[in-house]
Amino acid sequence: MYLRLQWSHLGTSLLPLLLLGGTLLVTSAQAERRVVERTQQTVADWVARDLAADISRSESELLSFGRQLAFGDNEQRLLSAAAGNFIAHASPTPVEFAILRPDGQELVRISRDRVYFPSELVNERGKPFFARAAQGLIYRGTIASDDERPLLELAVPAFNAVGQVKGVVVARLDPRRIESVLQNVPETTARSAFIVDDQGAVVLGQPGAPANPARDGGDEGHSMMRWPLLQENGSELVTVGGEARLVAQSSIAPGGWWLIVEQPASVALQDARRSTLFVALVLTLTGIGVVVWSLLLARRMTLPILELRDASQLIASGHLGRTIAVSREDELGELATEFNQMSLRLAESQRELEERNVRLRQGLTLARHIQQDLLPAGGPQSKAVRTCAISEPAAEVGGDFYTYLSQPDGRITFVIGDASGKGVAAALVMALTSTLVEAQAPREAGPGELLAALNTQLYPRLNASHSSVALLVAEFDPATRRLRAANAGMIAPLLLSDGACSYLPCYGPPLGIVPSANFVEQTIALQPDQTVIFASDGLVEARGPDGEMWGFERMEQAVCEVAGASPEGIVEHLRSEVAKFTRDTEAADDMTVIASQLTGAA
């Protein structure tokens, strides 16, 4: 026993020293590695700033030139003269320079050797650079010249005095200075330096080849189509072509170009690894005997604790009710007894919770079915319109609803609403609102009066709970083909005609916020085959995995893509586009969409 305690004392004395030595070993290795990484990153940042300054200077010259241009029917000669003067003074001198109209047609194209005749000018609308520049953005890219050398292609919008794009200016530059900078990166810092775009494609320069091409299956560094980008600027160890490389990445410009400076990790970190191996060897030889004996002794003394740990892991994994044998009468035995009692109590609590959850899920499922059954099964019973609608709650039950009300004189009233919040509370508020809509609609003369009456009834009920209801009421008269609409906090109706989208400008505060409110009606005459889309904000507020909202622009684009489709096709396309955008992201809000198309039938 004494010898055992002696060894235990020896182990507990040396173990802190070994831990301290290991900590120093790791800290030293990390510090040396950080020095190497910072040195390489500093070089990358310096080169990136230099290249960014050159590119930005060329872009600024092109933007300034574009603002001075005057596009007109009789400006061909003046544009040619302006282009020639720009090339003569630009630095660096463009290999080729062109001015394009907003429709993509070249007005002027000049190279170092010649000025192109009007018959040689082409329409560049289909080129990648034109689409970006025509949107008011700067394009950066590379193309191959006639001798297969890469050229730097810059395209900028030419703005008029009010900031509209009046044309596009494109210049193709010789990238030899950039390539020279990349080739002159110090060899002690990098084996290769090159530029990639935001997809990882190599734009200028060339990645270094792996140290062992035969093992890697060839010179993969030269044949790869994509370079693995880091998440952000910095230095990091990555494996490329079967070889570990120390890579420093730095942003060149906001347009999505990155400078990569890389070298084999075996070369960059060889000195740090030698020091680390030497210190590790000394520490290992010093503490190996003590560690082995300490582990054996610790295992014998900690068997009860290990058993308790294993049982705790089983409970953590969901196996409640697990007990352990109580073989001691000391503090560990008391701990084992308390553990067994706790485990049994947890198992009983779990059973009670599962029973409650089953009952709750059954109730919510029934509520969801009831809520869905309250929605109209089909469109309005009228040949004048063709309607399709969906309503998808974010939780088991939701706060969205829609309905159609047919008037005796043939008018059709569309109602779509969204209660604040989601889940059971929103569903109860919307159930109250839908009941009031059914009861109040026949008494009111129009959408605005209906919303005002509903607000008067809902305010005392919702104000105390700080709730509100967004509601849109639209009344369509087949006899006159006129649509009247009043809005209380919903998205304005979206009108789709001839592939163009526009909103009917009707807006107002949600119901239940103020004691009384007036809601202005808007009236519009619809044409045959014109479609009106009503939607709740759950559609535009759907979020993707990165937290970005789907938004109004994507909704309008999705609707315009299926401008000639049926209401069913439009609704299904919107649902499909939202699903593609959100993927597996949990819905943030209820989503309701109604698409109604005027058929022209009486």
ZAMARGU-4260 file (C-alpha; in steps of 0.2 Angstrom, whole numbers, plus 5000, padded with zeros to 4 digits):
<rodrens>
0) 5000/5000/5000 | 5014/5012/5004 | 5023/5008/4988 | 5007/5011/4979 | 5004/5028/4987
5) 5022/5032/4983 | 5020/5028/4965 | 5004/5038/4965 | 5013/5053/4973 | 5027/5052/4960
10) 5014/5052/4946 | 5004/5066/4953 | 5020/5076/4955 | 5026/5073/4937 | 5010/5074/4928
15) 5008/5092/4930 | 5025/5095/4923 | 5021/5084/4908 | 5005/5094/4905 | 5014/5110/4907
20) 5028/5104/4895 | 5014/5098/4882 | 5006/5115/4884 | 5022/5124/4880 | 5025/5112/4866
25) 5008/5115/4858 | 5009/5134/4861 | 5027/5135/4853 | 5022/5125/4838 | 5006/5136/4835
30) 5016/5152/4838 | 5029/5147/4825 | 5015/5141/4813 | 5006/5158/4815 | 5022/5167/4811
35) 5024/5158/4794 | 5005/5160/4791 | 5006/5179/4795 | 5021/5181/4784 | 5013/5173/4769
40) 4996/5182/4772 | 5006/5199/4773 | 5013/5195/4756 | 4996/5190/4749 | 4988/5206/4756
45) 5002/5217/4749 | 5001/5209/4731 | 4982/5210/4732 | 4982/5228/4736 | 4994/5232/4722
50) 4983/5222/4709 | 4967/5230/4716 | 4974/5247/4714 | 4979/5244/4695 | 4962/5236/4691
55) 4952/5249/4701 | 4962/5263/4691 | 4957/5255/4675 | 4939/5254/4680 | 4938/5272/4686
60) 4945/5278/4669 | 4932/5268/4660 | 4918/5274/4671 | 4924/5292/4669 | 4925/5290/4650
65) 4907/5282/4650 | 4900/5297/4659 | 4907/5309/4646 | 4899/5299/4631 | 4884/5306/4621
70) 4874/5293/4612 | 4864/5299/4598 | 4860/5295/4579 | 4874/5307/4573 | 4887/5303/4586
75) 4896/5289/4577 | 4911/5300/4572 | 4912/5309/4589 | 4912/5292/4598 | 4926/5285/4587
80) 4936/5301/4590 | 4933/5299/4609 | 4937/5281/4609 | 4954/5284/4600 | 4958/5298/4612
85) 4955/5287/4627 | 4966/5273/4620 | 4980/5285/4617 | 4980/5291/4635 | 4974/5276/4644
90) 4987/5267/4655 | 4988/5253/4652 | 4984/5254/4634 | 4969/5243/4629 | 4972/5229/4617
95) 4954/5231/4611 | 4941/5244/4615 | 4922/5245/4611 | 4907/5256/4615 | 4890/5247/4614
100) 4872/5253/4614 | 4860/5248/4628 | 4854/5234/4616 | 4871/5227/4614 | 4875/5233/4597
105) 4893/5239/4595 | 4895/5258/4590 | 4914/5258/4590 | 4927/5245/4591 | 4946/5249/4590
110) 4961/5239/4593 | 4979/5243/4593 | 4981/5239/4575 | 4964/5245/4567 | 4948/5254/4568
115) 4933/5242/4563 | 4922/5247/4550 | 4903/5248/4553 | 4900/5232/4543 | 4911/5223/4555
120) 4903/5228/4571 | 4892/5215/4579 | 4879/5214/4593 | 4887/5208/4610 | 4871/5206/4619
125) 4873/5188/4623 | 4891/5190/4630 | 4893/5188/4649 | 4900/5205/4651 | 4886/5214/4643
130) 4872/5207/4655 | 4881/5213/4670 | 4887/5230/4664 | 4869/5233/4657 | 4862/5231/4675
135) 4874/5245/4681 | 4887/5234/4688 | 4906/5232/4684 | 4911/5216/4675 | 4929/5208/4677
140) 4934/5193/4667 | 4947/5185/4655 | 4946/5180/4637 | 4958/5172/4626 | 4967/5183/4612
145) 4970/5177/4595 | 4987/5170/4600 | 4979/5161/4615 | 4986/5172/4628 | 4973/5178/4641
150) 4967/5196/4641 | 4959/5205/4655 | 4941/5210/4650 | 4933/5225/4660 | 4916/5231/4656
155) 4907/5246/4664 | 4890/5254/4662 | 4890/5272/4654 | 4878/5282/4665 | 4868/5297/4659
160) 4866/5312/4670 | 4852/5304/4680 | 4861/5288/4684 | 4853/5278/4670 | 4863/5266/4659
165) 4865/5273/4642 | 4877/5261/4635 | 4892/5249/4639 | 4911/5252/4638 | 4922/5237/4637
170) 4941/5236/4636 | 4952/5221/4635 | 4969/5224/4643 | 4986/5215/4642 | 4988/5207/4659
175) 5007/5205/4658 | 5010/5217/4672 | 4998/5207/4683 | 5007/5191/4678 | 5024/5198/4681
180) 5018/5203/4699 | 5012/5186/4702 | 5028/5178/4696 | 5039/5189/4707 | 5031/5184/4723
185) 5046/5179/4734 | 5051/5161/4733 | 5053/5160/4752 | 5035/5164/4754 | 5026/5155/4740
190) 5029/5142/4727 | 5015/5150/4716 | 5003/5165/4716 | 4988/5166/4705 | 4970/5174/4704
195) 4954/5164/4705 | 4936/5170/4704 | 4922/5167/4716 | 4919/5150/4709 | 4937/5144/4711
200) 4941/5145/4693 | 4959/5151/4689 | 4959/5168/4681 | 4977/5173/4679 | 4993/5164/4684
205) 4995/5145/4688 | 4994/5134/4703 | 5010/5125/4708 | 5011/5106/4703 | 5010/5093/4717
210) 5027/5088/4724 | 5024/5069/4719 | 5014/5069/4702 | 5016/5050/4700 | 5007/5047/4717
215) 4994/5060/4713 | 4990/5054/4696 | 4998/5068/4686 | 5001/5086/4687 | 4985/5090/4695
220) 4990/5108/4700 | 4990/5112/4681 | 4974/5102/4676 | 4962/5107/4690 | 4947/5117/4685
225) 4943/5123/4702 | 4953/5129/4717 | 4946/5126/4734 | 4942/5144/4741 | 4943/5148/4760
230) 4928/5155/4769 | 4936/5172/4771 | 4953/5181/4769 | 4967/5172/4779 | 4979/5158/4779
235) 4975/5140/4781 | 4982/5122/4778 | 4972/5114/4764 | 4975/5098/4754 | 4976/5100/4735
240) 4981/5086/4723 | 4985/5075/4737 | 4997/5087/4744 | 4995/5098/4760 | 4998/5116/4756
245) 4999/5132/4766 | 4987/5144/4757 | 4985/5163/4760 | 4970/5171/4752 | 4966/5189/4750
250) 4952/5198/4741 | 4958/5209/4726 | 4942/5218/4722 | 4923/5217/4727 | 4920/5209/4710
255) 4924/5192/4717 | 4942/5189/4712 | 4954/5182/4725 | 4973/5181/4726 | 4980/5164/4731
260) 4998/5162/4737 | 5003/5144/4741 | 5017/5133/4745 | 5019/5115/4751 | 5016/5113/4770
265) 5031/5102/4771 | 5042/5116/4765 | 5034/5130/4775 | 5033/5122/4791 | 5048/5111/4791
270) 5058/5121/4804 | 5043/5122/4816 | 5040/5103/4814 | 5059/5099/4818 | 5058/5109/4834
275) 5041/5102/4839 | 5047/5084/4836 | 5063/5087/4847 | 5053/5094/4862 | 5040/5080/4860
280) 5053/5066/4860 | 5061/5073/4876 | 5044/5075/4885 | 5039/5057/4879 | 5054/5049/4886
285) 5053/5058/4903 | 5035/5054/4906 | 5032/5037/4898 | 5035/5027/4914 | 5025/5038/4925
290) 5010/5039/4913 | 5009/5020/4911 | 5008/5017/4930 | 4997/5031/4933 | 4984/5025/4920
295) 4984/5007/4928 | 4982/5014/4946 | 4969/5026/4941 | 4959/5013/4932 | 4958/5002/4948
300) 4953/5017/4959 | 4940/5024/4946 | 4930/5008/4941 | 4915/5014/4951 | 4916/5031/4943
305) 4917/5023/4925 | 4902/5012/4928 | 4893/5028/4934 | 4899/5037/4918 | 4893/5023/4907
310) 4876/5023/4915 | 4875/5042/4913 | 4879/5041/4894 | 4865/5028/4892 | 4853/5040/4901
315) 4859/5054/4890 | 4856/5044/4874 | 4838/5041/4880 | 4839/5025/4890 | 4830/5031/4905
320) 4828/5019/4920 | 4846/5012/4919 | 4852/5007/4936 | 4869/5002/4942 | 4875/4990/4956
325) 4878/4997/4973 | 4893/4988/4980 | 4901/5001/4992 | 4895/5010/5007 | 4905/5025/5006
330) 4902/5041/4997 | 4903/5033/4980 | 4889/5020/4986 | 4878/5034/4991 | 4881/5043/4974
335) 4876/5026/4965 | 4860/5025/4976 | 4855/5043/4972 | 4859/5040/4953 | 4847/5025/4953
340) 4833/5034/4961 | 4835/5049/4949 | 4836/5037/4934 | 4819/5029/4939 | 4811/5046/4942
345) 4817/5052/4925 | 4810/5036/4917 | 4793/5039/4925 | 4793/5058/4920 | 4797/5053/4902
350) 4782/5041/4901 | 4771/5055/4907 | 4778/5068/4895 | 4776/5056/4880 | 4758/5053/4884
355) 4755/5072/4885 | 4764/5075/4869 | 4754/5061/4860 | 4738/5069/4866 | 4744/5087/4861
360) 4749/5081/4843 | 4732/5072/4841 | 4724/5089/4846 | 4735/5099/4834 | 4732/5087/4820
365) 4714/5088/4822 | 4714/5107/4823 | 4725/5107/4807 | 4712/5097/4798 | 4698/5107/4804
370) 4706/5123/4799 | 4710/5117/4781 | 4692/5111/4780 | 4686/5129/4784 | 4695/5135/4768
375) 4686/5134/4751 | 4687/5118/4743 | 4687/5126/4725 | 4686/5143/4717 | 4671/5154/4716
380) 4656/5147/4707 | 4657/5159/4692 | 4662/5156/4674 | 4669/5174/4674 | 4685/5169/4684
385) 4696/5154/4686 | 4704/5153/4703 | 4717/5143/4712 | 4723/5145/4730 | 4734/5137/4743
390) 4737/5140/4761 | 4752/5132/4770 | 4754/5135/4789 | 4771/5137/4796 | 4766/5126/4811
395) 4752/5113/4814 | 4740/5127/4813 | 4742/5145/4806 | 4735/5162/4806 | 4732/5164/4787
400) 4715/5161/4779 | 4706/5165/4762 | 4688/5164/4756 | 4677/5169/4742 | 4660/5177/4744
405) 4647/5177/4730 | 4634/5191/4730 | 4617/5189/4723 | 4620/5201/4709 | 4635/5190/4703
410) 4649/5200/4711 | 4663/5190/4719 | 4672/5195/4734 | 4690/5189/4737 | 4696/5189/4755
415) 4714/5185/4761 | 4720/5188/4779 | 4735/5185/4790 | 4735/5186/4809 | 4750/5192/4818
420) 4761/5178/4824 | 4759/5160/4820 | 4753/5144/4828 | 4738/5141/4840 | 4736/5160/4845
425) 4736/5166/4827 | 4724/5152/4822 | 4712/5158/4835 | 4713/5176/4830 | 4710/5171/4812
430) 4695/5160/4816 | 4687/5175/4825 | 4691/5186/4810 | 4684/5174/4797 | 4668/5172/4806
435) 4666/5191/4807 | 4670/5192/4788 | 4656/5180/4784 | 4644/5189/4795 | 4648/5207/4790
440) 4651/5206/4772 | 4633/5205/4766 | 4629/5221/4776 | 4643/5232/4769 | 4643/5241/4752
445) 4661/5238/4747 | 4678/5232/4753 | 4683/5248/4761 | 4667/5249/4772 | 4669/5231/4776
450) 4687/5233/4783 | 4681/5248/4793 | 4667/5238/4801 | 4679/5224/4805 | 4692/5235/4812
455) 4678/5243/4824 | 4673/5225/4830 | 4691/5218/4831 | 4700/5233/4840 | 4693/5230/4858
460) 4696/5211/4856 | 4714/5212/4849 | 4721/5228/4858 | 4723/5220/4875 | 4734/5206/4868
465) 4743/5217/4856 | 4738/5207/4841 | 4733/5213/4824 | 4726/5206/4808 | 4731/5210/4790
470) 4716/5208/4778 | 4714/5212/4760 | 4696/5213/4752 | 4694/5213/4733 | 4677/5213/4724
475) 4676/5208/4706 | 4660/5213/4696 | 4659/5201/4680 | 4646/5213/4672 | 4658/5228/4672
480) 4675/5218/4673 | 4680/5230/4687 | 4690/5225/4702 | 4688/5235/4718 | 4700/5232/4732
485) 4704/5239/4749 | 4719/5234/4760 | 4723/5233/4778 | 4741/5228/4780 | 4742/5215/4766
490) 4753/5214/4751 | 4745/5224/4737 | 4737/5214/4723 | 4749/5209/4709 | 4742/5212/4692
495) 4749/5201/4678 | 4746/5206/4660 | 4756/5202/4644 | 4770/5196/4654 | 4772/5212/4664
500) 4769/5213/4683 | 4762/5228/4693 | 4754/5231/4710 | 4737/5239/4712 | 4742/5253/4724
505) 4730/5251/4739 | 4737/5251/4757 | 4731/5254/4774 | 4735/5249/4793 | 4731/5232/4799
510) 4715/5229/4809 | 4715/5230/4828 | 4729/5243/4829 | 4718/5259/4830 | 4700/5261/4836
515) 4694/5268/4819 | 4702/5269/4802 | 4696/5273/4784 | 4702/5262/4770 | 4703/5269/4753
520) 4697/5258/4739 | 4706/5257/4722 | 4697/5252/4706 | 4704/5244/4690 | 4696/5237/4674
525) 4703/5220/4670 | 4705/5213/4653 | 4701/5195/4647 | 4715/5183/4653 | 4722/5195/4665
530) 4727/5187/4681 | 4727/5195/4699 | 4738/5187/4712 | 4734/5189/4731 | 4748/5183/4743
535) 4752/5184/4762 | 4769/5190/4768 | 4774/5173/4772 | 4778/5171/4753 | 4791/5185/4752
540) 4798/5182/4769 | 4802/5164/4766 | 4821/5163/4770 | 4834/5152/4763 | 4848/5142/4773
545) 4858/5158/4774 | 4844/5168/4781 | 4841/5179/4766 | 4823/5182/4762 | 4815/5177/4745
550) 4808/5195/4743 | 4797/5204/4731 | 4809/5204/4716 | 4810/5185/4716 | 4791/5184/4718
555) 4788/5196/4703 | 4801/5187/4693 | 4793/5170/4696 | 4776/5177/4692 | 4783/5184/4675
560) 4791/5168/4671 | 4774/5159/4669 | 4764/5175/4663 | 4754/5164/4651 | 4750/5150/4663
565) 4734/5145/4671 | 4731/5150/4689 | 4735/5132/4694 | 4751/5133/4685 | 4756/5150/4693
570) 4752/5144/4710 | 4762/5128/4708 | 4776/5138/4701 | 4777/5150/4715 | 4776/5135/4728
575) 4790/5126/4718 | 4802/5142/4717 | 4799/5145/4736 | 4803/5127/4740 | 4819/5128/4729
580) 4825/5144/4738 | 4821/5138/4756 | 4826/5120/4754 | 4825/5111/4771 | 4824/5128/4780
585) 4809/5128/4793 | 4796/5140/4787 | 4796/5157/4796 | 4778/5161/4793 | 4762/5155/4785
590) 4760/5156/4766 | 4744/5159/4757 | 4743/5163/4738 | 4727/5166/4727 | 4728/5167/4708
595) 4712/5172/4699 | 4711/5174/4680 | 4697/5183/4671 | 4691/5171/4658 | 4680/5183/4648
600) 4665/5172/4650 | 4648/5180/4656
</rodrens>
